[in-house]
């Protein structure tokens, strides 16, 4: 167990963090990023069967690159046309309907050490940008008439249990996790790391 930091040490750490935050703000202000809007042609409209309420389908947009990498909409348990007599709910910002999704990043064998500067400390990066994107997420549910969380977790492990799929989706040193939640509030259900 380490000893508690004194008030002087805590104040020194706070000064460093304040200086880093000020440097980040100054850098963002001096180098603004150009806004590039996301086009509708880059996304596919899909319907996600809610495993918590199987008669409800959630209307979502998923990036085409992510769909291709995962293996298509059907590999994620998504449909492009909802069945008749189903309840359709459009997901918009601020909805509090929990969604089960897979989040992953494509890992690289060669670790890149990002040097410390005035904005942040030193850190090691294991993800690789494939086609300009390293991190992905897709709604995921087990295929079948009445999906539930247990079958969804089993389907997640089955998808990432084959070496071919693992190499294609998360590469080497990548990580995938099955989470449930909304907004920034998620609970991890399962995790696969290479």
JOVEN-V836377 format. One record per pair of residues at least 12 apart in sequence whose ideal C-beta (glycine too) atoms are under 10 Angstrom apart, sorted by sequence separation. I is the first residue (numbers start at 0). J is the second residue. If there is no record, write none. Layout:
I:J, I:J
This chain:
45:57, 46:58, 47:59, 111:123, 112:124, 139:151, 141:153, 142:154, 176:188, 177:189, 178:190, 45:58, 46:59, 110:123, 111:124, 139:152, 141:154, 176:189, 177:190, 44:58, 45:59, 47:61, 61:75, 110:124, 111:125, 140:154, 141:155, 159:173, 175:189, 176:190, 177:191, 44:59, 45:60, 109:124, 110:125, 111:126, 139:154, 140:155, 175:190, 176:191, 43:59, 44:60, 45:61, 61:77, 109:125, 111:127, 139:155, 141:157, 159:175, 174:190, 175:191, 176:192, 42:59, 43:60, 44:61, 107:124, 108:125, 158:175, 174:191, 175:192, 42:60, 43:61, 59:77, 107:125, 109:127, 159:177, 173:191, 174:192, 175:193, 41:60, 42:61, 43:62, 106:125, 107:126, 108:127, 139:158, 158:177, 173:192, 174:193, 42:62, 43:63, 57:77, 105:125, 106:126, 107:127, 155:175, 172:192, 173:193, 39:60, 41:62, 42:63, 45:66, 56:77, 104:125, 105:126, 106:127, 107:128, 155:176, 156:177, 172:193, 41:63, 42:64, 43:65, 56:78, 104:126, 105:127, 107:129, 155:177, 169:191, 171:193, 37:60, 40:63, 41:64, 42:65, 43:66, 58:81, 76:99, 103:126, 104:127, 105:128, 154:177, 168:191, 169:192, 170:193, 42:66, 43:67, 57:81, 104:128, 105:129, 169:193, 37:62, 47:72, 56:81, 75:100, 104:129, 105:130, 152:177, 168:193, 46:72, 50:76, 55:81, 56:82, 75:101, 107:133, 151:177, 165:191, 45:72, 105:132, 106:133, 166:193, 43:71, 44:72, 47:75, 48:76, 54:82, 104:132, 105:133, 151:179, 165:193, 43:72, 47:76, 48:77, 56:85, 57:86, 58:87, 59:88, 104:133, 105:134, 148:177, 45:75, 47:77, 48:78, 54:84, 55:85, 56:86, 57:87, 58:88, 59:89, 60:90, 103:133, 104:134, 105:135, 159:189, 45:76, 46:77, 47:78, 54:85, 55:86, 56:87, 57:88, 58:89, 59:90, 103:134, 104:135, 148:179, 159:190, 160:191, 162:193, 45:77, 46:78, 53:85, 54:86, 55:87, 56:88, 57:89, 58:90, 69:101, 102:134, 103:135, 104:136, 159:191, 45:78, 46:79, 48:81, 55:88, 57:90, 58:91, 102:135, 103:136, 135:168, 155:188, 156:189, 158:191, 43:77, 45:79, 46:80, 47:81, 48:82, 52:86, 69:103, 101:135, 102:136, 103:137, 135:169, 155:189, 159:193, 44:79, 45:80, 46:81, 68:103, 101:136, 102:137, 155:190, 156:191, 43:79, 44:80, 45:81, 46:82, 52:88, 65:101, 100:136, 101:137, 152:188, 153:189, 155:191, 48:85, 49:86, 57:94, 68:105, 100:137, 101:138, 102:139, 133:170, 151:188, 152:189, 65:103, 98:136, 100:138, 101:139, 139:177, 151:189, 46:85, 49:88, 57:96, 59:98, 61:100, 99:138, 100:139, 136:175, 139:178, 149:188, 98:138, 99:139, 100:140, 133:173, 135:175, 136:176, 148:188, 46:87, 47:88, 55:96, 57:98, 59:100, 98:139, 99:140, 129:170, 46:88, 98:140, 99:141, 136:178, 47:90, 126:169, 127:170, 52:96, 126:170, 127:171, 51:96, 125:170, 127:172, 51:97, 125:171, 126:172, 127:173, 49:96, 50:97, 51:98, 99:146, 125:172, 126:173, 49:97, 50:98, 51:99, 90:138, 125:173, 126:174, 47:96, 49:98, 50:99, 99:148, 125:174, 49:99, 101:151, 47:98, 47:99, 99:151, 47:100, 99:152, 101:155, 99:155, 103:159, 101:158, 101:159, 77:137, 68:129, 76:137, 77:138, 68:130, 75:137, 76:138, 77:139, 105:167, 108:170, 109:171, 110:172, 67:130, 74:137, 75:138, 76:139, 77:140, 105:168, 106:169, 107:170, 108:171, 109:172, 68:132, 75:139, 76:140, 78:142, 104:168, 105:169, 106:170, 107:171, 108:172, 64:129, 72:137, 74:139, 75:140, 76:141, 77:142, 103:168, 104:169, 105:170, 106:171, 107:172, 64:130, 69:135, 72:138, 76:142, 103:169, 104:170, 105:171, 106:172, 107:173, 64:131, 65:132, 68:135, 69:136, 75:142, 76:143, 101:168, 103:170, 105:172, 106:173, 64:132, 69:137, 74:142, 104:172, 105:173, 106:174, 65:134, 66:135, 68:137, 73:142, 104:173, 105:174, 106:175, 62:132, 65:135, 69:139, 76:146, 103:173, 104:174, 105:175, 64:135, 65:136, 66:137, 103:174, 104:175, 65:137, 102:174, 103:175, 104:176, 62:135, 102:175, 103:176, 61:135, 62:136, 76:150, 101:175, 102:176, 103:177, 61:136, 62:137, 76:151, 101:176, 102:177, 61:137, 100:176, 101:177, 102:178, 61:138, 100:177, 101:178, 59:137, 76:154, 99:177, 100:178, 59:138, 75:154, 99:178, 100:179, 74:154, 98:178, 99:179, 100:180, 57:138, 97:178, 98:179, 99:180, 97:179, 98:180, 57:140, 75:158, 97:180, 98:181, 102:185, 74:158, 97:181, 95:180, 96:181, 97:182, 100:185, 102:187, 108:193, 95:181, 99:185, 106:192, 53:140, 94:181, 95:182, 97:184, 98:185, 101:188, 103:190, 106:193, 70:158, 93:181, 94:182, 97:185, 101:189, 102:190, 103:191, 49:138, 50:139, 69:158, 93:182, 95:184, 97:186, 99:188, 26:116, 47:137, 48:138, 50:140, 53:143, 74:164, 92:182, 101:191, 26:117, 27:118, 47:138, 49:140, 50:141, 53:144, 54:145, 90:181, 25:117, 26:118, 45:137, 46:138, 47:139, 48:140, 53:145, 25:118, 45:138, 47:140, 48:141, 50:143, 53:146, 22:116, 23:117, 24:118, 48:142, 53:147, 70:164, 22:117, 23:118, 48:143, 50:145, 51:146, 69:164, 19:115, 21:117, 22:118, 23:119, 48:144, 50:146, 51:147, 19:116, 21:118, 22:119, 48:145, 49:146, 50:147, 51:148, 70:167, 19:117, 20:118, 48:146, 50:148, 69:167, 70:168, 18:117, 19:118, 50:149, 68:167, 69:168, 18:118, 19:119, 50:150, 68:168, 19:120, 50:151, 68:169, 15:117, 15:120, 51:179, 50:179
